[in-house]
Amino acid sequence: MSIQIAVRLPDKIVEELDALVASGQAPSRASVVEAALRRELRQHLYAREAELLASLPPDDDFDAMHDWVARNRPAID
Protein backbone atom coordinates (compact mmCIF):
# COMPACT_ATOMS: atom_id res chain seq x y z
CA MET A 1 0.00 0.00 0.00
CA SER A 2 1.18 3.53 -0.57
CA ILE A 3 -0.08 6.96 0.37
CA GLN A 4 0.27 9.93 -1.92
CA ILE A 5 1.63 13.08 -0.31
CA ALA A 6 2.36 16.53 -1.68
CA VAL A 7 5.89 17.86 -1.26
CA ARG A 8 7.18 21.25 -2.36
CA LEU A 9 10.67 21.18 -3.83
CA PRO A 10 12.86 23.94 -5.22
CA ASP A 11 12.80 24.30 -9.01
CA LYS A 12 16.45 23.26 -9.31
CA ILE A 13 15.86 19.96 -7.52
CA VAL A 14 12.86 19.19 -9.73
CA GLU A 15 14.96 19.97 -12.82
CA GLU A 16 17.60 17.51 -11.58
CA LEU A 17 14.93 14.88 -10.89
CA ASP A 18 13.52 15.35 -14.37
CA ALA A 19 17.00 15.05 -15.89
CA LEU A 20 17.53 11.72 -14.11
CA VAL A 21 14.21 10.43 -15.40
CA ALA A 22 14.78 11.75 -18.94
CA SER A 23 18.21 10.12 -19.11
CA GLY A 24 16.81 6.77 -17.97
CA GLN A 25 18.81 6.77 -14.73
CA ALA A 26 15.58 6.70 -12.73
CA PRO A 27 12.13 5.40 -13.60
CA SER A 28 10.27 8.32 -11.99
CA ARG A 29 10.53 11.35 -9.75
CA ALA A 30 8.81 9.39 -7.01
CA SER A 31 11.38 6.59 -7.18
CA VAL A 32 14.25 9.04 -6.59
CA VAL A 33 12.46 10.74 -3.70
CA GLU A 34 11.57 7.37 -2.15
CA ALA A 35 15.17 6.11 -2.41
CA ALA A 36 16.46 9.32 -0.82
CA LEU A 37 13.98 9.04 2.04
CA ARG A 38 14.89 5.40 2.61
CA ARG A 39 18.60 6.35 2.84
CA GLU A 40 17.79 9.16 5.28
CA LEU A 41 15.68 6.88 7.47
CA ARG A 42 18.40 4.18 7.44
CA GLN A 43 20.97 6.78 8.45
CA HIS A 44 18.86 7.78 11.46
CA LEU A 45 18.37 4.12 12.41
CA TYR A 46 22.12 3.42 12.19
CA ALA A 47 22.89 6.52 14.24
CA ARG A 48 20.47 5.42 16.98
CA GLU A 49 21.96 1.92 17.00
CA ALA A 50 25.49 3.33 17.22
CA GLU A 51 24.48 5.56 20.14
CA LEU A 52 22.93 2.59 21.91
CA LEU A 53 26.03 0.46 21.44
CA ALA A 54 28.27 3.31 22.56
CA SER A 55 26.20 3.74 25.74
CA LEU A 56 26.49 0.09 26.79
CA PRO A 57 28.94 -0.73 29.56
CA PRO A 58 32.04 -2.63 28.46
CA ASP A 59 31.26 -6.28 27.88
CA ASP A 60 33.55 -8.82 26.26
CA ASP A 61 30.75 -10.01 23.97
CA PHE A 62 30.13 -6.50 22.62
CA ASP A 63 33.61 -4.98 22.74
CA ALA A 64 34.53 -5.88 19.16
CA MET A 65 31.17 -4.68 17.81
CA HIS A 66 31.36 -1.49 19.87
CA ASP A 67 34.87 -0.76 18.60
CA TRP A 68 33.86 -1.37 14.99
CA VAL A 69 30.84 0.92 15.23
CA ALA A 70 32.98 3.61 16.83
CA ARG A 71 35.42 3.45 13.89
CA ASN A 72 33.02 2.87 10.98
CA ARG A 73 29.86 4.48 9.78
CA PRO A 74 27.72 1.95 7.90
CA ALA A 75 27.32 2.74 4.22
CA ILE A 76 23.94 4.28 3.51
CA ASP A 77 23.71 3.26 -0.16
C-alpha positions, -999 to 999 in steps of 0.1 A, spaced: 0 0 0 12 35 -6 -1 70 4 3 99 -19 16 131 -3 24 165 -17 59 179 -13 72 212 -24 107 212 -38 129 239 -52 128 243 -90 164 233 -93 159 200 -75 129 192 -97 150 200 -128 176 175 -116 149 149 -109 135 153 -144 170 151 -159 175 117 -141 142 104 -154 148 117 -189 182 101 -191 168 68 -180 188 68 -147 156 67 -127 121 54 -136 103 83 -120 105 113 -98 88 94 -70 114 66 -72 142 90 -66 125 107 -37 116 74 -22 152 61 -24 165 93 -8 140 90 20 149 54 26 186 63 28 178 92 53 157 69 75 184 42 74 210 68 85 189 78 115 184 41 124 221 34 122 229 65 142 205 54 170 220 19 170 255 33 172 245 56 201 229 26 219 260 5 214 283 33 226 262 37 257 265 1 268 289 -7 296 320 -26 285 313 -63 279 336 -88 263 308 -100 240 301 -65 226 336 -50 227 345 -59 192 312 -47 178 314 -15 199 349 -8 186 339 -14 150 308 9 152 330 36 168 354 34 139 330 29 110 299 45 98 277 19 79 273 27 42 239 43 35 237 33 -2 
